[in-house]
Amino acid sequence: MGRIDQYWAMLKQKGTFRSAASVLRRLGLIRHGFRAYEHIVAAKEVWGQKRDPAQEVADGLPLPPPDMRVMVAGTQHVGWFLSFGATMLETIRDTVASRGAAVETFDEILDFGCGCGRVLRHWPKLIDAHGSSLKVSGTDYNPRLYDWCRRNLPFAGLSLNKAAPPLGYADDRFDLIYSISVFTHLAADLQVAWMRELHRICKPGGYVLVTTHGDSFRAGLNDVEGAAYDRGELVLRFEEASGMNLCNAFHPDAYVREVLSRGFSVEVFVGVGERDGIYQDIWLLRKNA
Ligand SMILES: C[S@@+](CC[C@H](N)C(=O)[O-])C[C@H]1O[C@@H](n2cnc3c(N)ncnc32)[C@H](O)[C@@H]1O
């Protein structure tokens, strides 16, 4: 094992990660520390790697740089970045279709927390295949991710938002808003505030699709977290890093049904394991008409 691999193995040990995190936390540097960690993950994964064949079969759109792929996916792996985005879009389409609606017939769709376009980049294939006039938009609070999408995904309308609402969109605008792996990384007060905001910009009778960490993550919680989860409470780790992957939220079924989905009806729940390649629970909500 080379020296870099040794340092890497040390850093990845749970105990080392926790101690480093608690020091950074005390210094108020946890967000900077985690961004640095993501850069290291990207550099380490790319270092010495042969060109990923998935890069050759890209969809004609540029690939975001490795550190951005790590920010949204936890790994820079190109094949995973592309295949997860495509699978997720198929899942969104099928989940909506299971309620008798077709995304291709919608007017406007929003990707809330679009990151560097992992899902967004796949819409043109679907739109072209159906000759649809659907308009897709994306918004994110991270200026680098927003800027990359704005420069590289010309078919989409892009916006940069603040960490807290509002968004600059009119009331009742979108037929569908989806938010993949975003509520899984938001502080408690922001989760409620953002659901209220997505409700405002969704058409009456329109859909909001969000993903959560539910029962399949229960076994990984410690005793205190597990007890709170079983009482139906939202469980949060590193809430001060809200918006980053370091912050993790775990959503019991009751919390989603009673708190998060206020003003919506729960139309479909797809649990982890029900669809290949999807590692978070999916909730399709419908804004009451
Ligand atoms: C795990 S990434 C997922 C990105 C994208 N949805 C995907 O599936 O590739 C979480 C995303 O949520 C974004 N995010 C976090 N807080 C946000 C907020 N308050 N408003 C908009 N986007 C936010 C992050 O910048 C990041 O792009």
The ligand as an ORCA input file, in Angstrom:
! r2SCAN-3c Opt
* xyz 0 1
  C     -26.934     15.446     -2.565
  S     -27.033     16.823     -3.605
  C     -28.197     16.271     -4.825
  C     -28.196     17.131     -6.063
  C     -29.194     16.702     -7.134
  N     -30.544     16.786     -6.667
  C     -28.857     15.314     -7.584
  O     -29.636     14.377     -7.326
  O     -27.802     15.144     -8.166
  C     -27.973     17.992     -2.647
  C     -28.187     19.284     -3.408
  O     -29.066     20.124     -2.669
  C     -28.607     21.441     -2.807
  N     -29.190     22.241     -1.738
  C     -28.975     22.150     -0.422
  N     -29.665     23.095      0.253
  C     -30.360     23.782     -0.684
  C     -31.268     24.865     -0.623
  N     -31.587     25.462      0.527
  N     -31.784     25.322     -1.776
  C     -31.468     24.733     -2.958
  N     -30.616     23.716     -3.067
  C     -30.068     23.229     -1.943
  C     -27.100     21.299     -2.726
  O     -26.410     22.429     -3.176
  C     -26.904     20.074     -3.606
  O     -26.798     20.422     -4.948
*
